[in-house]
Amino acid sequence: MTSTTKSSLITYDAIMALQNSTFHHECFISVIQDATILQSSQPTETTTTNSPIIYCNFVFPIGLNATVEIKDIPCSQFTQASSNATIYNEGEATAILKPTITTEEKMMSEGGTFVSHEYCARIDIVFDQDGDGIAESVLYNRFMIPITYRFETNGSGGAGSSNSRIVSANVDDGNGRSSSVVVDVRPIIGALVGSLITLLVVLLARRWKRYRSNRRKEEQNMNVEATV
């Protein structure tokens, strides 16, 4: 890793004391919609497509330096440290992935059948062991993200075509919680996609802020109980 670590008073021994710890995480899925206007057709046609967005929130001890990433591979293959150059040290981090759904998966799912796909989220705790300003991964957690999709064909094009769209998706983040979305399939003009992504980011930030507030209240309650 070539990123420069942010200053931290945490020692290497303190980090390694967390080897058997699992960092708290929570994963969600959303779907953004788009529409393409076929100018060559008479009359003009609009085809609706959509794409999944996966995001995971991580909580770790404040003062540690961490990188986070989601990949479209099984966790057994996620063997390299996160390639995300952003280093977080305030105890919170969010990773986002816009995965590609294969034609084969769409064909398997159409007709009401659900198809499952596994992704992997990884958090690396990085530390400058050599004192050269270069942070390297010294500790990591990997979390499998199983997601179930269902598609339907949008107009003409046949099964598994690029016109297939997601009508429902469900993610199990491994914490005993699940997040699901049932998609409103009304077409949205492609020019609005940038605005949709901006809105999505705002909504994610608000949801994460509520999540942080609730989490801190829980930690405060735990501290009170421990000191009684």
Secondary structure in CASP SS format (residue, H / E / C, confidence):
PFRMAT SS
TARGET T0000
AUTHOR 0000-0000-0000
METHOD secondary structure of the structure
MODEL  1
M C 1.00
T C 1.00
S C 1.00
T E 1.00
T C 1.00
K C 1.00
S C 1.00
S C 1.00
L C 1.00
I C 1.00
T C 1.00
Y H 1.00
D H 1.00
A H 1.00
I H 1.00
M H 1.00
A C 1.00
L C 1.00
Q C 1.00
N C 1.00
S C 1.00
T C 1.00
F C 1.00
H E 1.00
H E 1.00
E E 1.00
C E 1.00
F E 1.00
I E 1.00
S E 1.00
V E 1.00
I E 1.00
Q E 1.00
D E 1.00
A E 1.00
T E 1.00
I E 1.00
L E 1.00
Q C 1.00
S C 1.00
S C 1.00
Q C 1.00
P C 1.00
T C 1.00
E E 1.00
T E 1.00
T E 1.00
T E 1.00
T E 1.00
N E 1.00
S E 1.00
P E 1.00
I E 1.00
I E 1.00
Y E 1.00
C E 1.00
N E 1.00
F E 1.00
V E 1.00
F C 1.00
P C 1.00
I C 1.00
G C 1.00
L C 1.00
N E 1.00
A E 1.00
T E 1.00
V E 1.00
E E 1.00
I E 1.00
K E 1.00
D C 1.00
I C 1.00
P C 1.00
C H 1.00
S H 1.00
Q H 1.00
F C 1.00
T C 1.00
Q C 1.00
A C 1.00
S C 1.00
S C 1.00
N C 1.00
A C 1.00
T C 1.00
I C 1.00
Y E 1.00
N C 1.00
E C 1.00
G C 1.00
E E 1.00
A E 1.00
T E 1.00
A E 1.00
I E 1.00
L E 1.00
K C 1.00
P C 1.00
T C 1.00
I C 1.00
T C 1.00
T H 1.00
E H 1.00
E H 1.00
K H 1.00
M H 1.00
M H 1.00
S H 1.00
E C 1.00
G C 1.00
G C 1.00
T C 1.00
F C 1.00
V E 1.00
S E 1.00
H E 1.00
E E 1.00
Y E 1.00
C E 1.00
A E 1.00
R E 1.00
I E 1.00
D E 1.00
I E 1.00
V E 1.00
F E 1.00
D C 1.00
Q C 1.00
D C 1.00
G C 1.00
D C 1.00
G C 1.00
I E 1.00
A C 1.00
E E 1.00
S E 1.00
V E 1.00
L E 1.00
Y E 1.00
N E 1.00
R E 1.00
F E 1.00
M E 1.00
I E 1.00
P E 1.00
I E 1.00
T E 1.00
Y E 1.00
R E 1.00
F E 1.00
E E 1.00
T C 1.00
N C 1.00
G C 1.00
S C 1.00
G C 1.00
G C 1.00
A C 1.00
G C 1.00
S C 1.00
S C 1.00
N C 1.00
S C 1.00
R E 1.00
I E 1.00
V E 1.00
S E 1.00
A E 1.00
N E 1.00
V E 1.00
D E 1.00
D C 1.00
G C 1.00
N C 1.00
G C 1.00
R C 1.00
S E 1.00
S E 1.00
S E 1.00
V E 1.00
V E 1.00
V C 1.00
D C 1.00
V C 1.00
R C 1.00
P C 1.00
I C 1.00
I C 1.00
G H 1.00
A H 1.00
L H 1.00
V H 1.00
G H 1.00
S H 1.00
L H 1.00
I H 1.00
T H 1.00
L H 1.00
L H 1.00
V H 1.00
V H 1.00
L H 1.00
L H 1.00
A H 1.00
R H 1.00
R H 1.00
W H 1.00
K H 1.00
R H 1.00
Y H 1.00
R H 1.00
S H 1.00
N H 1.00
R H 1.00
R H 1.00
K H 1.00
E H 1.00
E H 1.00
Q H 1.00
N H 1.00
M H 1.00
N H 1.00
V H 1.00
E H 1.00
A H 1.00
T H 1.00
V C 1.00
END
